Amino acid sequence: MPMTLFNLGPSGICLLAAAFLLIWYLVSAATSYFRLRHIPAPSLLATFSYLWIARITYSGKQYWIHRGLNDKYGSLVRIGPNQVLTDDSELVRRINSINSSYKKSRFYITGRFDPYHDTVFTIFDPEPHKRARARSAAAYSGRETPGLEVIIDEHIRTLIDIVRQRYMATSTTRERPLLDLGSISCYFTMDVITHLAFGQQKGYLRDETDHFDFLGGVRRLWPQMSTCADVPWIREVLFAPVAEEYVNSRFESVEKQQGDMLASLMNRGFDRSECQAEGLLLLFAGTESTACAIRAILIHAITSPSVYHRLKLEIRTAVKQSQVSSPITLHEAKNLPYLQAVIYEGIRQRPPLLGVWPKVVPSSGDTLHGKYLPPGTEICTNTSALLRSRVLFGPDADIFRPERFTEVSAEKKAEMERNVELAFGYGQWMCAGKNIAMMELNKFVFEVLKNFDVEIVDPAKPCSVLSYGVFLEEGLRVRVTEAESLDVA
């Protein structure tokens, strides 16, 4: 009797299916390999499988591994079957420019917390993205939130009061708890974002409590978020009521015309579901990332004695000479050259966001550094390597040295600052909340160091740190005392 599909039996059918799957995989792997075979890769596995990049990302060592890839393999290095990583700042600007025909890859779907509604972050194509960005620009830019800086100042005052009352040791209260910079920075940014976005805050900072377990949920999610293109159980965060509660209360209220970001979105026709999706994006993108930058700046400044003392001197001088308000304004902060140098150098050392932000080569293909990349190839930004580039920042780019921004010409300084700001994206895809983040950074760093002397408990190992989409520090505890006299010799 001839062998047919109908008399193979269950085991035979399974073997046949397995054979077909194996053949399909081998053909697919070979096709993937040959498509970009002219681009060097750190591992053969990376040429036909995403297992290499998944393993690197999930390990928590993403930053340190990515940092050395372009030095070793060149300006273009293959990290996946269809992904090429670059540390070339000019190339990053070209593919992200306003007139670029590159579009976002499906990597960005990880920011679609509501599967039925896109945000400005999750729209792939340039033209729809430009329209969406224009629609929400007033909310993000502050044009319709005139009290933006006043709101941040309110939370700066709360921060200083809490640290002074609960953590600052004095001659009469020598034994005070150590301050966890990791937690306090997140509580601060969470209160700022909820206040700016929704017109009210839950009191994370005041209560020193992670209401709704939102921050904890986001932290637990980072390894999966950074590794997976889509995470089915991401709704664990989506349905945390923090955003839903605020949005629902505003839509049910008669008085909706508040001067906050939610009011701006509502006034421009965003419905309830769109506002919830946009609000959750604000919370997710605007808390841990900004808090991460705050921690990076303070860790590096506090553990570098010469930097710390020079920055404290500039702060004391500015206060003594009445050059600054209380709290300091962003405009005043920008006029303090060493403060700016420390902030930019801190961001350079530990960028607030570490995603590779892939963009898709258009249908015409493209030639980069003399190498042809076929349509559909994803070009990724190696922020880790770009911000440590010796070409861009000098031969000592691996060390924390804010003076690199103060000892060069104004033109060179501006160029280096623009390169550091690539950490926030560029052109049509630039982070919409960059200005808010920079305002928070300047105020937090200045006011904390103006009011307090801060000492890392263990300078040799300030904290344990893992790198996913952001740096996640644990155990970042500091000892706080009252700042020395503001008298300047």
C-alpha positions as CSV (number, residue, x, y, z in Angstrom):
1,M,0.0,0.0,0.0
2,P,1.6,3.3,-1.0
3,M,2.4,5.8,1.8
4,T,0.1,8.8,1.8
5,L,-0.6,11.6,4.2
6,F,-3.8,9.9,5.2
7,N,-2.1,6.7,6.5
8,L,0.9,8.3,8.1
9,G,-0.6,8.2,11.6
10,P,-0.2,10.9,14.3
11,S,3.5,10.4,14.8
12,G,4.2,10.4,11.1
13,I,2.3,13.6,10.6
14,C,4.2,15.2,13.5
15,L,7.5,14.1,12.0
16,L,6.5,15.5,8.6
17,A,5.4,18.8,10.1
18,A,8.7,19.0,12.1
19,A,10.7,18.4,8.8
20,F,8.8,21.1,7.0
21,L,9.4,23.5,9.9
22,L,13.1,22.7,10.0
23,I,13.4,23.3,6.2
24,W,11.5,26.5,6.5
25,Y,13.7,27.7,9.4
26,L,16.9,26.8,7.5
27,V,15.8,28.6,4.4
28,S,14.7,31.6,6.4
29,A,18.0,31.7,8.4
30,A,20.0,31.4,5.2
31,T,18.0,34.2,3.6
32,S,18.5,36.4,6.7
33,Y,22.2,35.7,6.8
34,F,22.9,36.5,3.1
35,R,20.7,39.7,3.1
36,L,23.2,41.6,5.2
37,R,26.2,39.3,5.0
38,H,28.5,42.3,4.2
39,I,27.9,43.9,7.6
40,P,30.1,42.6,10.4
41,A,28.4,41.0,13.4
42,P,29.6,40.2,16.9
43,S,28.2,36.7,16.7
44,L,27.1,34.3,13.9
45,L,23.9,33.8,15.9
46,A,23.1,37.5,15.4
47,T,23.1,37.1,11.6
48,F,20.1,34.8,11.5
49,S,18.4,35.0,14.9
50,Y,17.3,37.6,17.5
51,L,18.4,35.3,20.3
52,W,21.8,37.1,20.5
53,I,20.3,40.6,21.1
54,A,17.5,39.2,23.3
55,R,20.2,37.5,25.6
56,I,22.2,40.7,25.7
57,T,19.3,42.9,26.5
58,Y,17.7,40.6,29.1
59,S,21.1,40.2,30.9
60,G,20.9,43.7,32.3
61,K,24.3,44.5,30.7
62,Q,23.0,46.1,27.5
63,Y,24.8,49.4,28.0
64,W,28.3,48.0,28.6
65,I,28.1,45.4,25.8
66,H,26.7,47.9,23.2
67,R,29.3,50.5,24.2
68,G,32.2,48.5,22.7
69,L,30.5,47.1,19.5
70,N,31.2,49.9,17.1
71,D,34.8,50.4,18.3
72,K,35.4,46.7,17.5
73,Y,33.3,46.2,14.3
74,G,33.1,49.6,12.7
75,S,30.4,52.3,12.3
76,L,27.9,49.7,11.1
77,V,27.5,46.5,13.1
78,R,24.8,43.8,12.6
79,I,23.0,42.9,15.9
80,G,20.1,40.9,14.4
81,P,18.9,39.4,11.1
82,N,17.5,42.7,10.0
83,Q,19.1,45.2,12.4
84,V,22.2,47.3,12.0
85,L,23.6,49.4,14.8
86,T,25.4,52.7,14.3
87,D,27.3,55.2,16.5
88,D,27.7,57.8,13.7
89,S,26.1,61.0,15.0
90,E,25.7,62.5,11.5
91,L,24.0,59.3,10.2
92,V,21.7,59.4,13.2
93,R,20.7,63.0,12.3
94,R,20.2,62.1,8.7
95,I,17.8,59.2,9.2
96,N,15.8,61.1,11.9
97,S,15.7,64.5,10.2
98,I,12.4,66.3,9.4
99,N,12.6,65.5,5.7
100,S,13.8,61.9,6.1
101,S,11.8,59.1,4.4
102,Y,12.8,56.6,7.1
103,K,9.9,55.5,9.4
104,K,9.8,53.9,12.8
105,S,10.0,50.1,13.1
106,R,7.5,47.9,14.9
107,F,9.9,48.2,17.9
108,Y,7.8,51.2,19.0
109,I,4.7,49.0,19.4
110,T,6.1,48.3,22.9
111,G,4.8,51.8,23.8
112,R,1.3,51.0,22.7
113,F,-0.2,50.4,26.2
114,D,-3.7,50.6,24.8
115,P,-3.8,48.1,21.9
116,Y,-6.6,50.1,20.3
117,H,-5.1,53.6,20.4
118,D,-1.8,55.0,19.1
119,T,0.1,57.8,20.7
120,V,2.6,60.2,19.2
121,F,5.3,57.6,20.2
122,T,3.7,54.6,18.4
123,I,2.8,56.1,15.0
124,F,5.3,54.6,12.5
125,D,4.9,56.7,9.3
126,P,6.4,60.2,9.1
127,E,3.4,62.1,7.8
128,P,0.8,60.7,10.2
129,H,3.3,61.2,13.0
130,K,3.8,64.9,12.0
131,R,0.1,65.4,12.2
132,A,-0.2,63.7,15.6
133,R,2.7,65.7,16.9
134,A,1.3,69.0,15.8
135,R,-2.0,68.0,17.4
136,S,-0.4,67.4,20.8
137,A,2.6,69.9,20.5
138,A,0.9,72.6,22.7
139,A,0.5,70.1,25.5
140,Y,4.1,68.9,25.5
141,S,5.7,72.3,24.7
142,G,4.1,74.2,27.6
143,R,2.3,76.7,25.3
144,E,-1.0,75.8,27.0
145,T,0.5,75.0,30.4
146,P,1.7,78.5,31.4
147,G,2.4,77.4,35.0
148,L,4.8,74.6,34.0
149,E,7.8,76.0,35.8
150,V,5.7,77.1,38.8
151,I,4.3,73.5,39.1
152,I,7.8,72.0,39.1
153,D,8.9,74.6,41.7
154,E,6.1,73.5,44.0
155,H,7.5,70.0,44.0
156,I,11.1,71.2,44.4
157,R,10.0,72.9,47.6
158,T,8.2,69.8,48.8
159,L,11.4,67.8,48.0
160,I,13.6,70.1,50.0
161,D,11.2,70.2,52.9
162,I,11.0,66.4,53.1
163,V,14.8,65.9,52.9
164,R,15.3,68.6,55.5
165,Q,12.7,67.3,58.0
166,R,13.2,63.6,57.6
167,Y,16.8,62.9,56.5
168,M,19.1,65.9,57.2
169,A,21.4,65.3,60.2
170,T,22.2,68.4,62.3
171,S,24.2,69.0,65.5
172,T,21.1,68.2,67.5
173,T,19.8,65.3,65.3
174,R,22.8,63.4,64.3
175,E,21.0,60.1,63.8
176,R,18.8,60.4,60.8
177,P,17.8,57.7,58.2
178,L,19.8,57.5,55.0
179,L,18.1,59.0,52.0
180,D,17.4,56.6,49.1
181,L,18.1,58.7,46.0
182,G,16.6,56.1,43.8
183,S,13.2,56.2,45.4
184,I,13.1,60.0,46.1
185,S,14.0,60.9,42.5
186,C,11.2,58.7,41.2
187,Y,8.6,60.1,43.6
188,F,9.6,63.6,42.5
189,T,9.3,62.9,38.8
190,M,6.1,61.0,39.3
191,D,4.5,63.9,41.1
192,V,5.7,66.4,38.6
193,I,4.4,64.5,35.6
194,T,1.0,63.7,37.1
195,H,0.6,67.4,38.1
196,L,1.6,68.7,34.7
197,A,-0.4,66.1,32.8
198,F,-3.5,65.9,34.9
199,G,-3.7,69.0,37.0
200,Q,-3.3,67.0,40.3
201,Q,-0.8,64.7,42.0
202,K,-1.3,61.7,44.1
203,G,1.4,62.6,46.7
204,Y,4.1,60.1,45.9
205,L,6.8,62.5,47.3
206,R,4.8,63.7,50.3
207,D,3.9,60.1,51.3
208,E,7.1,58.5,50.0
209,T,4.8,55.8,48.8
210,D,4.5,54.1,45.4
211,H,0.7,54.5,45.0
212,F,-0.9,51.9,42.8
213,D,2.5,50.1,42.7
214,F,2.9,52.0,39.4
215,L,6.7,52.6,39.7
216,G,7.3,49.1,40.9
217,G,5.2,47.7,38.1
218,V,7.2,49.7,35.5
219,R,10.5,48.6,37.0
220,R,9.5,44.9,36.9
221,L,8.4,45.4,33.3
222,W,11.6,46.9,32.0
223,P,13.5,43.7,31.3
224,Q,10.6,42.3,29.3
225,M,9.8,45.7,27.6
226,S,13.4,46.0,26.5
227,T,13.6,42.4,25.2
228,C,10.2,41.8,23.6
229,A,8.7,43.5,20.5
230,D,5.3,43.1,22.2
231,V,4.4,42.0,25.7
232,P,0.9,40.5,26.0
233,W,0.6,41.1,29.8
234,I,1.7,44.7,29.5
235,R,-1.9,45.5,30.6
236,E,-0.6,44.9,34.2
237,V,0.7,48.5,33.9
238,L,-2.1,49.7,31.6
239,F,-4.8,49.0,34.1
240,A,-3.0,50.5,37.1
241,P,-5.6,53.1,37.8
242,V,-3.2,56.0,38.1
243,A,-3.9,57.4,34.7
244,E,-7.4,56.1,34.2
245,E,-8.6,57.7,37.5
246,Y,-7.4,61.2,36.6
247,V,-8.7,61.1,33.0
248,N,-12.1,59.7,34.0
249,S,-12.6,62.4,36.7
250,R,-11.8,65.2,34.3
251,F,-14.1,63.9,31.6
252,E,-16.9,63.6,34.2
253,S,-16.2,67.1,35.5
254,V,-18.0,70.2,34.3
255,E,-14.9,72.3,34.8
256,K,-12.5,70.9,32.3
257,Q,-10.6,74.0,31.2
258,Q,-7.6,73.7,33.5
259,G,-4.2,74.9,32.3
260,D,-2.5,71.4,32.2
261,M,-1.5,69.0,29.5
262,L,-4.7,66.9,29.8
263,A,-6.8,70.0,29.3
264,S,-4.8,70.8,26.2
265,L,-5.4,67.3,24.7
266,M,-9.1,67.5,25.5
267,N,-9.4,70.9,24.0
268,R,-7.8,69.6,20.8
269,G,-10.3,66.8,20.4
270,F,-8.7,63.9,22.1
271,D,-11.4,61.5,23.4
272,R,-11.3,59.7,26.8
273,S,-9.4,56.6,25.5
274,E,-6.9,58.7,23.6
275,C,-6.2,60.8,26.7
276,Q,-5.7,57.7,28.8
277,A,-3.3,56.2,26.3
278,E,-1.4,59.5,26.0
279,G,-1.4,60.0,29.7
280,L,0.0,56.6,30.4
281,L,2.8,57.2,27.9
282,L,3.6,60.5,29.8
283,L,3.8,58.6,33.0
284,F,5.9,55.8,31.6
285,A,8.3,57.9,29.6
286,G,8.6,60.8,32.0
287,T,9.3,59.2,35.4
288,E,12.0,56.6,35.5
289,S,14.0,58.1,32.6
290,T,14.2,61.6,34.1
291,A,14.9,60.2,37.6
292,C,17.6,58.1,36.0
293,A,19.3,61.2,34.6
294,I,19.0,62.9,38.0
295,R,20.7,60.0,39.7
296,A,23.4,59.8,37.1
297,I,24.3,63.4,37.5
298,L,24.4,63.3,41.3
299,I,26.2,60.0,41.5
300,H,29.0,61.2,39.3
301,A,29.3,64.7,40.9
302,I,29.2,63.4,44.5
303,T,31.8,60.7,43.9
304,S,34.2,63.1,42.1
305,P,35.6,65.4,44.9
306,S,37.0,68.1,42.6
307,V,33.8,68.3,40.6
308,Y,31.7,68.4,43.7
309,H,33.6,71.2,45.4
310,R,33.7,73.3,42.2
311,L,30.0,72.9,41.6
312,K,29.2,73.7,45.2
313,L,31.4,76.9,44.9
314,E,29.5,78.0,41.8
315,I,26.2,77.4,43.6
316,R,27.3,79.3,46.7
317,T,28.6,82.2,44.6
318,A,25.4,82.4,42.6
319,V,23.3,82.6,45.7
320,K,25.6,85.0,47.5
321,Q,25.6,87.4,44.6
322,S,21.8,87.1,44.1
323,Q,22.1,85.7,40.6
324,V,19.4,83.1,41.2
325,S,15.9,82.8,42.5
326,S,14.6,80.3,45.0
327,P,13.9,77.8,43.5
328,I,16.3,78.6,40.6
329,T,14.7,79.2,37.2
330,L,15.7,77.3,34.1
331,H,16.9,80.5,32.5
332,E,19.2,81.3,35.5
333,A,20.5,77.7,35.6
334,K,21.5,77.9,32.0
335,N,23.7,80.9,32.9
336,L,25.8,78.7,35.4
337,P,28.4,77.2,33.1
338,Y,29.8,74.5,35.5
339,L,26.3,73.4,36.5
340,Q,25.5,72.9,32.7
341,A,28.8,71.1,32.2
342,V,28.0,68.7,35.1
343,I,24.5,68.0,33.8
344,Y,25.6,67.4,30.2
345,E,28.5,65.2,31.3
346,G,26.2,63.2,33.6
347,I,23.8,62.6,30.8
348,R,26.7,61.6,28.5
349,Q,27.9,59.1,31.1
350,R,24.5,57.5,31.7
351,P,21.9,58.5,29.1
352,P,18.3,58.5,30.4
353,L,17.1,56.2,27.7
354,L,19.0,53.3,26.2
355,G,16.7,51.9,23.5
356,V,18.2,51.4,20.0
357,W,15.2,53.3,18.4
358,P,15.3,51.5,15.0
359,K,14.2,53.3,11.8
360,V,13.3,51.4,8.6
361,V,15.2,51.9,5.4
362,P,12.8,53.2,2.7
363,S,11.7,51.3,-0.4
364,S,14.6,52.8,-2.4
365,G,17.2,51.3,-0.1
366,D,20.2,53.3,1.1
367,T,23.9,53.3,1.0
368,L,25.7,54.1,4.3
369,H,29.4,54.2,4.8
370,G,29.7,52.6,1.3
371,K,27.5,49.7,2.2
372,Y,24.2,49.1,0.6
373,L,21.2,48.4,3.0
374,P,18.2,46.9,1.3
375,P,14.6,48.2,1.9
376,G,13.2,47.3,5.2
377,T,16.5,47.1,7.0
378,E,16.3,48.6,10.5
379,I,19.0,51.2,11.4
380,C,19.5,51.4,15.2
381,T,21.2,54.1,17.3
382,N,23.9,53.0,19.6
383,T,23.5,55.8,22.2
384,S,25.8,53.9,24.6
385,A,28.7,54.2,22.1
386,L,27.8,57.5,20.5
387,L,28.0,59.4,23.9
388,R,31.4,57.8,24.6
389,S,32.9,58.6,21.2
390,R,36.5,59.9,21.3
391,V,35.9,61.6,18.0
392,L,33.0,63.7,19.4
393,F,34.2,64.2,23.0
394,G,38.0,63.7,23.1
395,P,40.5,61.0,23.9
396,D,39.3,60.8,27.6
397,A,35.6,60.3,26.6
398,D,35.3,57.3,29.0
399,I,35.8,59.4,32.1
400,F,33.5,61.8,33.9
401,R,35.1,65.2,33.3
402,P,32.7,68.2,33.0
403,E,35.6,70.5,32.2
404,R,35.5,69.2,28.6
405,F,32.5,71.6,28.2
406,T,34.2,74.6,29.8
407,E,37.7,74.6,28.3
408,V,36.7,74.7,24.7
409,S,35.3,77.4,22.4
410,A,31.6,78.3,22.5
411,E,31.2,76.7,19.1
412,K,32.8,73.4,20.2
413,K,30.8,73.5,23.4
414,A,27.5,73.9,21.5
415,E,28.5,71.1,19.2
416,M,29.2,68.7,22.1
417,E,25.9,69.7,23.8
418,R,24.0,68.9,20.6
419,N,25.6,65.5,20.4
420,V,24.7,64.8,24.0
421,E,21.1,65.8,23.3
422,L,20.9,63.0,20.7
423,A,20.1,60.9,23.9
424,F,16.6,62.5,23.6
425,G,16.3,61.7,19.9
426,Y,16.5,64.0,17.0
427,G,14.4,65.8,14.3
428,Q,10.9,64.5,13.7
429,W,11.3,61.8,16.3
430,M,12.8,63.9,19.2
431,C,11.4,63.2,22.6
432,A,8.4,65.6,23.1
433,G,9.1,66.0,26.8
434,K,12.8,66.9,26.5
435,N,12.3,70.5,27.7
436,I,10.3,69.4,30.8
437,A,13.0,66.8,31.7
438,M,15.8,69.4,31.4
439,M,13.9,71.8,33.6
440,E,13.5,69.1,36.3
441,L,17.2,68.1,36.1
442,N,18.5,71.6,36.5
443,K,16.2,72.5,39.4
444,F,16.7,69.2,41.3
445,V,20.5,69.1,41.1
446,F,20.9,72.8,41.9
447,E,18.4,73.0,44.8
448,V,19.6,69.7,46.5
449,L,23.2,70.8,46.4
450,K,22.4,74.3,47.4
451,N,20.6,73.2,50.5
452,F,22.5,70.1,51.5
453,D,25.9,68.4,51.6
454,V,25.4,64.9,50.2
455,E,27.7,62.0,50.8
456,I,27.5,58.5,49.2
457,V,27.5,55.9,51.9
458,D,29.8,53.5,50.0
459,P,31.8,55.6,47.4
460,A,33.5,52.4,46.1
461,K,30.2,50.9,45.2
462,P,27.5,53.6,45.3
463,C,24.8,51.1,44.2
464,S,24.0,48.0,42.2
465,V,22.9,48.9,38.6
466,L,21.4,47.0,35.7
467,S,20.9,48.4,32.2
468,Y,17.7,47.8,30.2
469,G,15.8,50.6,28.5
470,V,17.1,52.7,31.4
471,F,19.6,52.3,34.2
472,L,18.0,50.7,37.2
473,E,19.9,51.4,40.4
474,E,19.3,49.7,43.8
475,G,20.6,50.7,47.1
476,L,21.7,54.3,46.2
477,R,21.7,55.6,49.8
478,V,23.3,58.9,50.8
479,R,24.0,60.7,54.0
480,V,22.5,64.3,54.1
481,T,23.7,67.2,56.2
482,E,23.0,70.9,56.1
483,A,25.0,72.7,53.4
484,E,28.0,74.7,54.5
485,S,27.7,78.4,54.9
486,L,27.0,80.3,51.7
487,D,29.8,82.8,52.5
488,V,32.3,82.9,49.6
489,A,35.9,83.9,50.3
